[in-house]
Amino acid sequence: MRIFLLIALMFFVSVKPLVAAELDWIQISPDGKSFITVEEQKKFVPWGFNYDHDRDGRLLEDYWSTEWKAVEQDFAEMKQLGANVVRIHLQFGKFMSAPDQPRNAALKKLDELLKLAERTGLYLDLTGLGCYHKQDVPAWYDRLTDKERWQAQANFWEAIARQCANSPAIFCYDLMNEPVVHAGKKKGTDWLGPGFAGKHFVQRITLSPSEQPRPEIAAAWIKTLVDTIRKQDQRHLITVGMVPWSLKRPGLQSGFVPEQVSQHLDFLSVHIYPEKGKVDEALETLKGFDIGKPIVIEETFPLKSSPQEFEEFIQKSKQYADGWIGFYWGKTLDEYKQGKTIRDAIMASWLKFFQKNGPQFKSEP
């Protein structure tokens, strides 16, 4: 009998971490200004990583079928560093074989990712419709008209929302990374913006010129996708990743003016990389997204500033932001510490900052 009890106790201890990692659902607070957990009604502060590619620049779908162990190890490392949210970037071409045909194998792999997140105790920011590697974008997708492309994008999100609706591991759906509305008087020729480091992060939602104001087009696109998601999933939060030049200012504009396009979004996501000597300017930009809904700085990094200026920006951004998501690329802090390059030093500094400041940011009243 004693042996049986000892075995039972050992089994209980071995499975306890899985139970401890059980996730509560996330919703907007009653005052509409922050995030809270559904059951315990505790404030939730997103503090996490963009897991957009690995150390070799490969996108998640490039290796998750053959190197799943690496994904599991990366999730464990991100959790150990103090993250509670991981932003995943899903590629349209990897999930759709035709405008109305989702790939079942990709959806099955996504389900594995949901279960991994649940076991690890990490929420997912699922960003969709990615076309980061131009060579992976289906030719048929680029041939679609604006209207047909919107429908294909709605079909993508319908499949994703159906797959994820019952998982508490979803923090939010991000409709698209850095969308813009075509601004030319002539028909556009490329759905994708200029490349950066071999990837295309900006994407046009239209190519046809229109007399309709660009923010109205952006708002209609958002509503189309949100309505589609809500047919499958009424609970999870929805946002869209906006560039700083979404604000209505002189010069370059995306058409996604926050106060004019966000009626159907649960919160705003903005991508800000403070520049050297321009911390106040970055804060002023962030302030422009303060329209009465929670704000998550969904992308940030000391890419163009010193570590000291970056920390100043992050600390001062607390007056506007309700969450922060940086970057993790499949390489541990110890590996970066042992590296010999400037890039290794920058990443080591960033991950140390992230690990050190997580408890403070996540526990802010």
Beta strands, then each sheet from edge to edge (+ up, - down):
strand 1: 26-28
strand 2: 35-37
strand 3: 43-44
strand 4: 47-50
strand 5: 85-91
strand 6: 96-98
strand 7: 101-102
strand 8: 123-130
strand 9: 170-177
strand 10: 179-180
strand 11: 203-204
strand 12: 237-242
strand 13: 268-271
strand 14: 295-299
strand 15: 323-327
sheet 1: 1+ 2- 3+
sheet 2: 4+ 5+ 8+ 9+ 12+ 13+ 14+ 15+ 4+
sheet 3: 6+ 7-
sheet 4: 10+ 11+
end
